[in-house]
Amino acid sequence: MSLLSVKDASFIYSQKTPFQHTAVDHVSFDVEQGDFIGIIGHTGSGKSTLVQMLNGLLKPTSGSVILDGIDIWDKPKEIRKIRFRVGLVFQYPEYQLFEETVEKDISFGPMNMGLSENEIKERVLSAAQFVGLDTELLQKSPFDLSGGEKRRAAIAGVIAMDPDILILDEPCAGLDPLGRDVLLTQIYRYHQQRGNTVLLVSHSMEDVAAVCDKALVMDHSHLQMIDSCERVFSQGDRLAEMGLRIPQITSIVDSLIDAGYPLQKGTLTVEKAVHDITEYLKKEGRL
């Protein structure tokens, strides 16, 4: 049984009005324990609406979202419990910081779970460590932090609830290249060490290729693909039809393949490309 299943789910905004708009249209897919899935698609493709259905912020207009074999809307009064198990980090989450100190902000979720004071402290420290926040920052006002530190503090607040599934909606938006790389590394390390399921919404094909195992592609409210990153990014022409591009290194390797070099289609990283090219040149006696 899959950890999370979306069954023929649709969501329509402003239903039965002149402004009716279908954001997600009959989407079905499964998420397994330990998956790291990148969700990609052009602006307006339905990505954010989809992930808000996964933790009960939006109720499907039709279809269902199944968590551990149970429809999350089976008991509507208990939907809040679902949000402890499926944690959602919104785009620009630092705008949601509101407490007097960083520690209080991170502990807000665990406190609402009814945990003991000791367990809350342990979770706050662990979450801060995962996102790379120095403990000396915990007693500061969140509004005194840098932009990147605020982002990490907000993410730590969701991680502290130890959700079975962590969803991040464009977590690197607005960060400089160094801040983006640091945050992606921390998210990857979180997934590797805890083994929790992670869904990463991103406009950056490079980011998805760097850290995710699978890619889910949305286009005009429909699910078009869900497969390994290698298979998805090996379909450059199909992605281009949806207004998406493959990672730059994948495009370069594909050009070399077209020129006759026996390399691997769907190559996702510079490291892999360098290794394969080096091995080829050695085999040909050019190195």
CORPEMO-V467458 format. One record per backbone hydrogen bond with DSSP energy under -0.5 kcal/mol. CO is the residue of the C=O (numbers start at 1). NH is the residue of the N-H. Records with the same first field share a line. If there is no record, write none. Layout:
CO->NH + NH
//
This chain:
3->68
4->31
5->7 + 66
6->8 + 29
7->64
9->27
10->61 + 62
11->23 + 24
12->15
13->21
14->17
17->20
21->13 + 23
24->11 + 26
27->9
29->6
31->3 + 4
32->35
35->198
36->213 + 214
37->200
38->40 + 216
39->202
40->218
42->45
45->221
46->50
47->51
48->52
49->53
50->53 + 54
51->55
52->57 + 58
53->56
62->10
64->7
65->67 + 72
66->5 + 68
67->70
70->67
71->74
73->76
75->78
76->79
78->81 + 82
79->82 + 83
80->84
81->84 + 85
82->86
85->87 + 164 + 165
87->89 + 167
88->90
89->169
90->93
92->95
93->96
94->97
101->105
102->106
103->107
104->108
105->108
106->110
107->111
108->112
109->113
110->113 + 115
111->114
116->120
117->121
118->122
119->123
120->124
121->125
122->126
123->127
124->128
125->129
126->130
127->131
128->133
129->132
132->134
134->137
135->138
137->140
138->103
140->102
141->144
142->145
146->150
147->151
148->152
149->153
150->154
151->155
152->156
153->157
154->158
155->158 + 159
156->160
158->161
159->162
164->197
165->87 + 167
166->199
167->89 + 169
168->170 + 201
170->173
172->175
176->180
177->181
178->182
179->183
180->184
181->185
182->186
183->187
184->188
185->189
186->190
187->191
188->192
189->193
190->194
191->195
197->166
198->37
199->168 + 201
200->39
201->170
203->205
204->208
205->209
206->210
207->211
208->212
213->229
214->38
215->227
216->40 + 218
217->224 + 225
219->222
221->25
222->219 + 224
225->217
227->215
228->232
229->233
230->234
232->235
235->239
236->240
237->241
238->242
239->242 + 244
240->243
247->251
248->252
249->253
250->254
251->255
252->256
253->257
254->258
255->259
256->261
257->260
261->263
263->265
264->267
269->273
270->274
271->275
272->276
273->277
274->278
275->279
276->280
277->281
278->282
279->283
280->284
281->286 + 287
282->285
//
